[in-house]
Amino acid sequence: MILTPLQQKPIHDTLKIFLLTVFLSLIFYPNTVSAQKTLEKTNWEVAKVKEGIQIEYRWLTLEDGFKTRELKVSLETQASIVELIYCLSDVTELRNWKIGSKETDVLASDHEKWILYSVYNIPFPFNQQDLITSYTIEEKSNTFTRIEGNASPKYLAEKKGIIRQQKYHEVWQLKEESLAKTSVVFTSIAPTDPLLPRFIQDRFIQPILISSFSKLRERAELKYKEDKVLESIYAELID
């Protein structure tokens, strides 16, 4: 039987969600990678460039001999570090740009630390998964900020029917290149072998990454414009 394009679309969308699930399970799978030393690193290799967003991978060899692939996503945005931090820590903004989450909440927040709770949109019959991530601004200057995210699985009691991810690590590096021009570099490690061949997985995962980071850039630039309007209004009022 030959399916029409309209009949094919739900199947295609379901496959994309499944592969996103696989991708998330690889990144958030309980592991000891962050506690191990990296013995060898290959050079970064560009996998995809679209809409000014670049996806790269490199291979790491850990001290236990395990080899894993590290992901890097980089882009530039016409916004400042302030707006980017806002988009990474504000619950409304997170819900606007994070793809693949059916529930997103900020459980606690102050100026340089926040805790994020996410439940991933995983289709039946796969088990639902959630993740609690504690973010900390580790380095901060006028032109550079480094943010680390680590799993905090004990922060809340586990929910019935949802598997809590135990370990996770990510890094955001935000560098202000010039006025209203900031480079963004995101890295993470997937410490397991893929459940599907990488060429199949990458075909679906990479467009999802492009869409998500494109939305992040869009939200940060919109916030920057809004902030500038408010600054202008305030300046006129006190003139």
C-alpha positions as CSV (number, residue, x, y, z in Angstrom):
1,M,0.0,0.0,0.0
2,I,1.3,3.4,-1.0
3,L,0.7,6.2,1.6
4,T,-0.2,9.7,0.6
5,P,1.9,12.6,1.9
6,L,-0.8,13.4,4.5
7,Q,-0.7,9.8,5.7
8,Q,3.1,9.8,5.8
9,K,3.4,13.0,7.9
10,P,2.1,11.5,11.3
11,I,4.5,8.5,10.8
12,H,7.4,10.9,10.1
13,D,6.6,13.1,13.1
14,T,6.3,10.0,15.4
15,L,9.7,8.8,14.1
16,K,11.2,12.2,14.8
17,I,9.9,12.1,18.4
18,F,11.2,8.6,18.8
19,L,14.7,9.6,17.7
20,L,14.6,12.6,19.9
21,T,13.8,10.3,22.7
22,V,16.8,8.1,21.8
23,F,19.0,11.2,21.6
24,L,17.9,12.4,25.1
25,S,18.3,9.0,26.6
26,L,21.9,8.9,25.2
27,I,22.8,12.3,26.7
28,F,21.0,11.8,30.0
29,Y,21.8,8.2,30.6
30,P,23.2,7.5,34.1
31,N,27.0,7.5,33.7
32,T,30.4,8.3,35.3
33,V,31.8,10.3,32.4
34,S,32.0,13.6,34.3
35,A,34.0,12.0,37.0
36,Q,36.6,10.4,34.7
37,K,39.6,11.9,33.0
38,T,39.7,12.2,29.2
39,L,42.8,10.5,27.9
40,E,42.4,11.3,24.2
41,K,40.5,13.8,22.1
42,T,40.1,13.9,18.3
43,N,39.7,17.1,16.4
44,W,36.2,18.6,16.0
45,E,34.5,17.7,12.8
46,V,31.7,19.8,11.3
47,A,28.5,17.7,10.7
48,K,26.0,20.4,9.7
49,V,25.8,24.1,9.2
50,K,22.4,25.8,8.7
51,E,20.9,29.2,9.6
52,G,24.2,30.3,11.0
53,I,24.2,27.3,13.5
54,Q,27.0,24.8,13.4
55,I,26.9,21.3,14.8
56,E,30.2,19.5,15.4
57,Y,31.3,16.2,17.0
58,R,34.6,14.8,18.3
59,W,35.5,11.5,19.9
60,L,36.8,11.2,23.5
61,T,38.6,8.3,25.1
62,L,38.0,8.1,28.9
63,E,40.3,6.6,31.5
64,D,38.3,3.4,31.6
65,G,38.8,2.9,27.8
66,F,35.3,3.9,26.9
67,K,34.9,5.9,23.7
68,T,32.1,8.4,23.4
69,R,31.1,11.2,21.1
70,E,30.9,14.8,22.3
71,L,28.5,17.3,20.8
72,K,29.1,21.0,20.2
73,V,26.6,23.5,18.9
74,S,27.8,27.1,18.1
75,L,26.1,30.2,16.8
76,E,26.2,34.0,17.0
77,T,23.3,36.2,18.1
78,Q,22.5,39.9,18.0
79,A,21.9,40.1,21.7
80,S,24.0,40.5,24.8
81,I,25.0,37.9,27.5
82,V,22.3,39.3,29.7
83,E,19.5,38.3,27.3
84,L,20.9,34.9,26.7
85,I,21.2,34.1,30.5
86,Y,17.6,35.3,30.8
87,C,16.5,32.9,28.0
88,L,18.4,30.0,29.7
89,S,16.8,30.6,33.2
90,D,13.3,32.1,32.7
91,V,10.6,29.5,32.6
92,T,8.5,31.2,29.9
93,E,11.5,31.6,27.6
94,L,12.6,28.0,28.2
95,R,9.2,26.7,27.2
96,N,9.4,28.8,24.0
97,W,12.7,27.4,22.7
98,K,13.3,24.0,24.3
99,I,12.0,21.3,21.9
100,G,11.1,17.8,23.2
101,S,9.9,18.8,26.7
102,K,6.2,18.5,27.6
103,E,6.8,20.0,31.1
104,T,9.3,22.6,32.0
105,D,9.6,24.4,35.4
106,V,12.1,26.5,37.2
107,L,12.1,25.2,40.8
108,A,14.4,27.8,42.3
109,S,16.4,30.7,41.1
110,D,18.7,33.5,42.2
111,H,21.1,35.7,40.2
112,E,23.7,33.1,39.4
113,K,22.0,29.8,40.2
114,W,18.8,28.1,39.1
115,I,17.2,24.7,39.1
116,L,15.3,23.4,36.1
117,Y,12.8,20.5,36.0
118,S,12.0,18.9,32.7
119,V,9.7,16.0,31.6
120,Y,10.4,14.8,28.1
121,N,7.7,14.3,25.6
122,I,8.2,10.5,25.0
123,P,5.6,8.6,23.1
124,F,3.9,5.5,24.4
125,P,4.9,2.7,25.1
126,F,8.3,4.1,26.2
127,N,8.9,5.1,29.8
128,Q,8.6,8.8,30.6
129,Q,11.8,10.4,31.9
130,D,12.5,13.6,33.9
131,L,15.6,15.5,34.8
132,I,16.4,18.0,37.4
133,T,19.4,20.2,36.5
134,S,21.2,22.7,38.7
135,Y,22.8,25.5,36.8
136,T,25.6,27.7,38.1
137,I,27.4,30.6,36.5
138,E,31.0,29.5,37.1
139,E,32.8,32.3,35.3
140,K,31.5,35.8,34.7
141,S,33.0,39.0,33.4
142,N,31.8,41.9,31.2
143,T,32.5,39.9,28.0
144,F,32.5,36.2,29.0
145,T,30.2,33.9,31.0
146,R,30.5,30.2,31.5
147,I,27.5,28.2,32.8
148,E,27.6,24.6,33.9
149,G,24.5,22.3,34.4
150,N,24.6,19.2,36.5
151,A,21.9,16.7,37.5
152,S,20.3,17.1,41.0
153,P,18.2,13.9,41.1
154,K,17.5,14.1,44.9
155,Y,16.1,17.7,44.8
156,L,12.6,16.3,44.5
157,A,11.0,13.0,45.2
158,E,10.7,10.8,42.2
159,K,7.3,10.7,40.5
160,K,5.4,7.4,40.0
161,G,5.8,6.1,36.5
162,I,8.6,8.5,35.5
163,I,12.3,7.5,35.4
164,R,14.5,10.1,37.0
165,Q,17.8,10.8,35.2
166,Q,20.7,10.5,37.7
167,K,23.7,12.1,36.0
168,Y,24.0,14.9,33.4
169,H,26.5,17.6,32.5
170,E,26.4,20.4,30.0
171,V,28.4,23.7,29.5
172,W,27.4,27.0,27.9
173,Q,30.1,29.5,26.9
174,L,28.8,33.0,26.1
175,K,31.3,35.5,24.7
176,E,30.5,39.0,23.8
177,E,32.4,39.7,20.5
178,S,31.2,43.3,20.1
179,L,28.2,45.5,21.1
180,A,25.1,43.3,20.7
181,K,27.0,40.4,19.2
182,T,27.5,37.3,21.3
183,S,28.9,33.9,20.4
184,V,27.3,30.9,22.0
185,V,29.0,27.5,22.4
186,F,27.1,24.6,23.9
187,T,28.7,21.2,24.6
188,S,27.5,17.9,26.0
189,I,28.5,14.3,26.0
190,A,26.5,11.2,25.1
191,P,28.2,8.4,27.1
192,T,26.6,5.4,25.5
193,D,26.5,3.6,22.2
194,P,23.6,4.7,20.0
195,L,20.5,2.5,19.9
196,L,20.3,3.2,16.1
197,P,23.0,3.7,13.5
198,R,24.4,7.2,13.9
199,F,23.7,8.1,10.2
200,I,20.0,7.5,10.8
201,Q,19.9,9.2,14.2
202,D,21.9,12.2,13.0
203,R,19.5,12.7,10.1
204,F,16.6,13.4,12.4
205,I,18.4,14.8,15.5
206,Q,20.4,17.5,13.7
207,P,17.3,19.4,12.3
208,I,15.8,19.3,15.8
209,L,19.0,20.9,17.3
210,I,19.0,23.5,14.5
211,S,15.3,24.4,15.2
212,S,15.8,24.6,19.0
213,F,18.9,26.8,18.9
214,S,17.4,29.0,16.2
215,K,14.5,29.6,18.5
216,L,16.8,30.4,21.3
217,R,18.6,33.0,19.2
218,E,15.2,34.5,18.1
219,R,14.0,34.8,21.7
220,A,17.3,36.4,22.9
221,E,17.3,38.9,20.0
222,L,13.7,39.8,20.7
223,K,14.4,40.3,24.4
224,Y,17.4,42.5,23.5
225,K,15.2,44.8,21.3
226,E,12.6,45.0,24.1
227,D,15.3,46.0,26.6
228,K,16.7,48.7,24.3
229,V,13.2,50.2,23.9
230,L,12.7,50.3,27.7
231,E,16.2,51.8,28.1
232,S,15.3,54.5,25.6
233,I,12.0,55.3,27.3
234,Y,13.6,55.5,30.7
235,A,16.4,57.8,29.4
236,E,13.7,60.2,28.0
237,L,11.8,60.2,31.3
238,I,14.9,61.2,33.3
239,D,16.1,63.7,30.7
